Amino acid sequence: MTILVTGASGSVGRQIVEQLLARGEKVRALSRTPERAGFPEGVEAVRGDLTDPESLVSAFDGVEAVHLITFGGELFAPLETGPQILELARKAGVKRITVLHGGGASPLEDVVRSGPIDWTVIMPVEFMSNAREWADSIRADGTVSEPFTGRLSAMVHEADIGAVAAQALRSPGHAGQEYVITGPEVLSLQDKVDAIAAARGSAVRLVELSEEQAREQWRANGLPAETIDFLVMVYRDTPVEGRTVTDVVARVTGRPARTFAQWAREHAAEFTA
């Protein structure tokens, strides 16, 4: 069957594409600029914009399953085109939909949940790839500067998010499920820093910032005020879901979730001067 992956050039979308390809599925990858996406060989790259449903008509032709994201456009605003997208899916005969939960209210997700097509919501906690934000400072002086250093996270490897979504797209039995996807362990910031240090073969020092120092640093990096307030909220008091391990990866894929130490080894070169 043909499976359509939207948001295919993003960190999760690319993983879904690769996981489906590895399982022999026919993959159609949607991008606003497919000529620059660099999808793997064997992927059918198509042009389309989720904010413009008319641009999606041909992309849905012959599709039996689709992965959807909940935001679109240059500013990643929540999509308001859910009804039109769902109607395209219905007309195409789509049997299964996965939705990547964006962490907040989503008009598109609401429409899919109330619609006639079997749906699965993919709800990952913190991505392991967020650690890339530390790469510059680690390469420069071997430090990571963060507030609320006692916070805990059950962060998840992007490949495991892709594996769960791919399985839900290609096989029945996942309808109506909300899959909270985590890694296999709860980690402190020191645990993460130590894993990167071990992977790169050189020490990394964790420096604790005050809340105001962190806010100042984020403002200097160009983050908007609402994003900074959100980061302070989730770092100061991480929701229980973000620091509680689930068995979703093992239960859905049949293999254990990848560790952060594995992720760090895979990306060690990014943290090495």
C-alpha positions as CSV (number, residue, x, y, z in Angstrom):
1,M,0.0,0.0,0.0
2,T,1.0,3.6,-0.4
3,I,1.6,5.5,2.8
4,L,1.7,9.3,2.8
5,V,4.0,11.0,5.3
6,T,3.5,14.7,5.9
7,G,6.2,16.7,7.7
8,A,8.5,14.2,6.0
9,S,11.6,16.5,6.1
10,G,11.4,17.0,9.9
11,S,13.3,15.0,12.5
12,V,10.3,12.6,13.2
13,G,9.0,12.5,9.6
14,R,12.4,11.4,8.3
15,Q,12.5,8.6,10.8
16,I,9.0,7.4,9.8
17,V,10.0,7.5,6.1
18,E,13.1,5.4,6.8
19,Q,11.3,2.9,9.1
20,L,8.6,2.3,6.5
21,L,11.1,1.9,3.7
22,A,13.0,-0.6,5.8
23,R,9.8,-2.6,6.1
24,G,9.3,-2.6,2.3
25,E,6.4,-0.2,2.3
26,K,5.7,2.2,-0.6
27,V,6.3,5.7,0.8
28,R,5.1,9.1,-0.5
29,A,6.8,12.0,1.3
30,L,5.2,15.4,1.3
31,S,7.3,18.6,1.4
32,R,6.9,22.2,0.4
33,T,10.3,21.9,-1.3
34,P,10.8,18.3,-2.2
35,E,13.8,19.1,-4.5
36,R,15.7,20.2,-1.3
37,A,14.5,17.5,1.0
38,G,17.1,14.8,0.2
39,F,14.8,11.8,0.8
40,P,16.3,8.3,0.5
41,E,16.2,6.4,-2.7
42,G,12.9,4.7,-3.3
43,V,10.8,7.5,-1.7
44,E,8.2,9.2,-3.9
45,A,8.7,12.9,-3.1
46,V,5.7,15.1,-3.7
47,R,5.1,18.9,-3.3
48,G,2.3,20.2,-1.1
49,D,1.5,22.5,1.8
50,L,-0.8,21.5,4.6
51,T,-2.0,25.1,4.9
52,D,-3.3,24.8,1.3
53,P,-5.5,21.7,0.9
54,E,-5.9,22.2,-2.8
55,S,-2.2,21.5,-3.2
56,L,-2.7,18.1,-1.5
57,V,-5.2,16.5,-3.8
58,S,-2.8,14.5,-6.0
59,A,-0.7,13.6,-2.9
60,F,-3.6,11.6,-1.5
61,D,-4.3,9.7,-4.7
62,G,-4.2,6.0,-3.9
63,V,-3.1,6.5,-0.3
64,E,-4.2,3.9,2.3
65,A,-2.5,5.4,5.4
66,V,-1.3,8.8,6.3
67,H,0.9,10.4,9.0
68,L,-0.2,14.0,9.8
69,I,1.5,16.8,11.7
70,T,-0.6,19.5,13.4
71,F,1.2,22.7,12.3
72,G,2.2,24.2,9.0
73,G,3.7,27.2,7.3
74,E,6.9,29.1,7.9
75,L,5.8,30.0,11.5
76,F,4.6,26.5,12.5
77,A,1.1,27.8,13.4
78,P,-1.5,25.2,14.4
79,L,-3.3,24.0,11.2
80,E,-6.8,25.2,10.7
81,T,-7.3,23.0,7.6
82,G,-8.1,19.8,9.4
83,P,-11.6,19.4,8.0
84,Q,-10.4,19.7,4.4
85,I,-7.5,17.4,4.9
86,L,-9.7,14.8,6.6
87,E,-12.1,15.0,3.7
88,L,-9.3,14.4,1.2
89,A,-8.3,11.3,3.2
90,R,-11.8,10.0,3.3
91,K,-12.3,10.4,-0.4
92,A,-9.0,8.7,-1.1
93,G,-10.1,5.7,1.0
94,V,-7.5,6.1,3.7
95,K,-7.9,3.4,6.4
96,R,-5.5,4.6,9.1
97,I,-4.1,8.0,10.3
98,T,-1.4,8.7,12.8
99,V,-1.1,12.2,14.2
100,L,2.0,13.6,15.8
101,H,0.8,15.4,19.0
102,G,2.3,18.9,19.2
103,G,2.1,19.3,22.9
104,G,-0.9,21.7,23.0
105,A,-4.4,22.2,21.7
106,S,-4.7,21.2,18.0
107,P,-7.7,21.8,15.8
108,L,-6.4,19.2,13.3
109,E,-6.0,16.5,16.0
110,D,-9.5,17.3,17.3
111,V,-11.0,16.8,13.8
112,V,-9.1,13.5,13.3
113,R,-10.2,12.2,16.6
114,S,-13.9,12.8,15.9
115,G,-13.7,11.6,12.3
116,P,-14.6,8.3,10.6
117,I,-11.0,7.0,9.9
118,D,-9.1,4.9,12.4
119,W,-6.6,7.1,14.2
120,T,-3.6,6.8,16.5
121,V,-2.1,9.7,18.3
122,I,1.7,9.7,18.7
123,M,2.7,11.6,21.9
124,P,6.5,11.6,22.4
125,V,8.1,13.2,25.4
126,E,11.4,15.2,25.1
127,F,13.4,14.3,22.0
128,M,17.0,13.1,22.6
129,S,17.9,15.3,19.6
130,N,17.3,18.3,21.8
131,A,20.7,17.7,23.2
132,R,22.1,19.1,20.0
133,E,21.5,22.5,21.5
134,W,24.5,21.9,23.6
135,A,26.9,21.1,20.8
136,D,28.4,24.5,20.3
137,S,29.2,25.1,23.9
138,I,30.5,21.6,24.4
139,R,32.8,21.9,21.4
140,A,33.9,25.4,22.5
141,D,34.7,24.9,26.2
142,G,33.3,21.6,27.3
143,T,30.4,23.0,29.2
144,V,26.6,22.7,29.3
145,S,24.8,25.7,30.9
146,E,21.2,25.0,32.0
147,P,18.7,26.1,34.7
148,F,16.8,23.7,37.0
149,T,19.6,21.0,36.8
150,G,17.7,18.6,39.0
151,R,15.0,18.1,36.5
152,L,14.3,14.6,35.2
153,S,13.3,13.3,31.7
154,A,12.4,10.0,30.1
155,M,13.6,11.4,26.7
156,V,13.1,9.4,23.6
157,H,15.2,8.5,20.5
158,E,13.6,9.9,17.3
159,A,14.0,6.5,15.7
160,D,11.7,5.0,18.3
161,I,9.1,7.6,17.6
162,G,9.4,6.7,13.9
163,A,9.2,3.0,14.6
164,V,6.0,3.3,16.6
165,A,4.3,5.5,14.1
166,A,5.4,3.2,11.2
167,Q,3.9,0.2,12.9
168,A,0.6,2.0,13.6
169,L,0.5,3.1,9.9
170,R,1.2,-0.3,8.4
171,S,-0.8,-2.7,10.6
172,P,-4.2,-2.8,12.3
173,G,-4.7,-2.9,16.0
174,H,-3.8,0.6,17.0
175,A,-7.0,2.5,16.4
176,G,-8.0,4.9,19.1
177,Q,-4.7,4.6,20.9
178,E,-2.7,7.5,22.5
179,Y,0.8,6.3,22.5
180,V,3.0,8.2,25.0
181,I,6.5,7.3,23.8
182,T,9.5,7.5,26.1
183,G,13.0,6.2,26.3
184,P,13.8,3.2,28.6
185,E,15.1,5.3,31.6
186,V,14.6,8.5,33.6
187,L,17.7,10.7,33.3
188,S,18.9,13.8,35.1
189,L,20.8,16.5,33.2
190,Q,24.0,15.2,34.8
191,D,23.2,11.7,33.3
192,K,22.9,13.2,29.9
193,V,26.0,15.3,30.1
194,D,28.0,12.2,31.4
195,A,26.7,10.1,28.4
196,I,27.9,12.7,25.9
197,A,31.2,13.0,27.7
198,A,31.7,9.2,27.5
199,A,30.7,9.2,23.8
200,R,33.1,11.9,22.8
201,G,35.9,10.7,25.1
202,S,36.3,14.0,26.8
203,A,34.9,15.6,30.0
204,V,31.8,17.9,29.9
205,R,31.0,20.1,32.9
206,L,27.4,21.0,33.8
207,V,26.9,24.7,34.9
208,E,23.7,25.6,36.6
209,L,22.1,28.9,35.6
210,S,19.6,30.9,37.6
211,E,16.1,31.3,36.0
212,E,16.9,34.9,35.1
213,Q,20.3,33.9,33.6
214,A,18.5,31.3,31.5
215,R,15.8,33.8,30.4
216,E,18.5,36.2,29.4
217,Q,20.4,33.6,27.4
218,W,17.2,32.4,25.6
219,R,16.3,36.0,24.8
220,A,19.8,36.5,23.3
221,N,19.2,33.4,21.2
222,G,16.1,35.0,19.7
223,L,13.4,32.9,21.5
224,P,10.0,34.6,21.8
225,A,8.7,35.4,25.2
226,E,5.9,32.7,25.1
227,T,8.5,30.0,24.3
228,I,10.7,31.1,27.1
229,D,7.8,31.0,29.6
230,F,6.9,27.5,28.3
231,L,10.5,26.3,28.8
232,V,10.6,27.7,32.4
233,M,7.3,26.0,33.2
234,V,8.3,22.5,31.9
235,Y,11.9,22.7,33.2
236,R,10.9,23.9,36.7
237,D,8.1,21.4,37.1
238,T,8.4,18.7,34.4
239,P,5.0,17.0,33.9
240,V,4.8,13.5,35.3
241,E,4.3,12.1,31.7
242,G,7.7,13.6,30.7
243,R,9.6,11.8,33.5
244,T,7.8,8.4,33.6
245,V,8.9,5.5,31.5
246,T,6.3,3.7,29.4
247,D,6.5,0.3,27.6
248,V,5.0,1.6,24.3
249,V,8.2,1.2,22.2
250,A,8.7,-2.4,23.3
251,R,5.0,-3.3,23.2
252,V,4.4,-1.8,19.7
253,T,7.6,-2.6,18.0
254,G,8.7,-5.8,19.7
255,R,12.2,-4.4,20.6
256,P,13.4,-2.3,23.6
257,A,13.6,1.5,23.4
258,R,17.0,3.0,22.5
259,T,19.0,4.6,25.3
260,F,20.4,8.1,25.4
261,A,23.9,6.6,25.6
262,Q,23.3,5.0,22.2
263,W,22.0,8.3,20.8
264,A,25.1,10.0,22.2
265,R,27.4,7.5,20.5
266,E,25.6,7.9,17.2
267,H,26.1,11.7,17.4
268,A,29.5,11.9,19.1
269,A,31.1,13.7,16.2
270,E,28.7,16.7,16.7
271,F,30.1,17.3,20.2
272,T,33.8,16.9,19.3
273,A,35.9,19.9,18.3
